[in-house]
Amino acid sequence: MADGHRYPVHTYPNPLSSTGAPTDQTADGIFLNSLLTHLVAAHPSSHTNTKSPNHGSASHNQRGMYGQNHQQGHNSRINGAPGRQQAMPMLYNFQQQSAHAHQAHAQHHQGIQQDHGGASIMGHSAFSSGVLPNASPFSASNLQNGHASASRGTQPQQITEHWAEQLRLHKEADRAHATMTEQHQPHFYARLKAAENRGIGGGALGAGESGPSVDGEDDRRRPWSLEKANKRQDWYNLDMSGQGLRVLAPPLFAYEFLQELYIASNRLTYLPAEIGRLRHLRHLDASNNLISDLPPEVGMCTNLRSLYLFNNQIRDLPSEFGSLYRLDMLGIEGNPLDPSLKQEIMGGDTKSLVNRLLLKAPVPIPPVDRKPVIVQEDVSSSLERVKILTWNILCDKFATTTLYGYTPPSALSWDYRKERILQELHERDADILCLQEIATDVFRDFFSPELAQDGYKGVHWPRPKAKTMAEKDAQAVDGCAVFYKASKWILLDKQLLDYANIAINRPDMKNQHDIFNRVMPKDNIGLICFFESRQTGARMIVANTHLAWEPTLPDVKLVQTAIMMENITRLAEKYARWPALKDKKMIQAPLDEGEERADVPEPGPSQEYRNNTDIPLLVCGDYNSTYDSSVYELLSMGRVSPNHNDFGDHQYGSFTRDGVEHPFSMRSAYVHLNGTPEELSFTNYVPDFAEVIDYIWYSTNTLEVVSLLGPPDRDHLKRVPGFPNYHFPADHIQIMAELVIKARKDKKAVQEPDFGSGSGDRRG
């Protein structure tokens, strides 16, 4: 199913029955009718005067509801905006309230919406007028199932506002069920969505949202793609209620863009595990079915704001429900739910129940270890190998419950995560570690002494804003670090790249507004290290960087990458002329336990290089850029034109006048897995974003990939909504490559031919 396109009704797969067996009608007939009503909902003017043979005399009332009057009815919405609050005509033969009662209920319902946030997106608000009795839902006389009984003596039980709203929604679900079953009016919710769907056609994320940022959060962890978010999507809700369905077949879950799904008033006994594929769902109504068990995969739907399960047979909730940190309303009345769980939501609210499940969730079974993937076999043992790892470890100050509410607090705590990070670094045993989001005090007090036990030395720079802070605050500023095995490598040079400072001091940029308004406010950095191998004398440049995350700043990411490559080019020219180490014995390699100095092989002489592209180059880091970005294009192709779309109409000196280029032939190490079963589909994994944005780039003329660290266990991820968790301590995963330095192809000296020494011989 191609996202963002409307197809004729007959081209849709049939999700109603896995067997295709008819119930009261043929399965195809039911689904076509459902989709027809649903698609008409996207253009309600087309069915204003439609008469249904099943509705009989009710057609006149429907015309009043679905036609012009519906747009002016109580709480009707067009793209989520409240409509004018006027009295509605009779709705599905329910008795209309007096004008006074109608106005009072409208004011009350508005208050509920303000108090309950996300509940305003639900379809129930569109048909509440003329349905509820005059009594306030907060009064004891209006409570059902004996919940207003006295708790002590003759005093009534205290009813929370949240539970009162639960009971009100339960009553609405009962009335909707009666409408569909007794009056035989299916597609109940699709009709109510007609006004809301009028004129939609923007991003698949719904009206009012420009990306995965939720409820005003500082969503700095999710560099979503603007291009992908703006794909056209003409519908995002589907109503299959009141159809007598017993099974939901897999084709339904191909519509992964769905935000609202109505499957109420059917005969479903379970929800399939595939429900976890609908990661964009904000509202799911499965009320009035025969559901007794819920799959753990429901916990994957972390965008859910409302989940209605009224009048089923549910006794318990899976611990994975604790991942639904955005859930505002869990409709559970009418189920034989465990009393302790029911009391939690009655005495508190939905969020307190979700939090309880999150806190008590057991540690899941660990995934299968990530396996190395061999890229090239039969590599000569004489070639020097380099194993390099890059990882954004998620700085502690960014690991908040606001952004990572699906993560158990014990798994989100820094004390737990830092030990897991250290354990993984120890197990990978790479020669070079490129880490991002590592704070100064963490580098100094934890990772440096701990990794020193494995033979590492390290280089670290914080982001430039640390210079403007008090010393205590500056210690918590994150930055980039490079650790290296001191027994194998000698650090010859290190350089900091402060992108904003470099940009504002360039003669061609320092007077341009876009530099000051867009590039200068971002304090991203890069780090360049120049190494020499103790064993072979081969030299190598390693760069580590962390670029801006914002999807609205593709031009800034491109400028930062261009500055990085310019400086690598300049420094490589300097390093090509770097003098040889005349006496490596002055830089003694540390000895392992029990090792004698005589056992250490004699170091090789420093290798010489003719030009900057001859030196092996590795460029690592978190680029916050996907494969279709200008950053990727520049690094892989070596050039970006001055009129590239990512530049927009911004001016960046020679970059937007002449374009950007670099002289190196570079490739992302993980392209070797593309199109294979081991292909890496993401490096950053959170509920709203799963893409490859971290890279290991290498110079193809000097280095060759031998093996790569494979992807995480895919079966394990089917119940993991996002990282971090107990087994993945950061929201990024580490990537690692083992490479060999290619044999040098030095030009041999050209010998002059010997034609003899005397001119007389040539004459003769």
Order of alpha helices (4+ residues) and beta strands (2+ residues): alpha-alpha-alpha-beta-beta-alpha-beta-beta-alpha-alpha-alpha-alpha-beta-beta-beta-beta-beta-alpha-alpha-beta-beta-alpha-alpha-beta-alpha-beta-alpha-beta-beta-alpha-beta-beta-alpha-beta-alpha-beta-alpha-beta-beta-beta-beta-beta-beta-alpha-beta-alpha
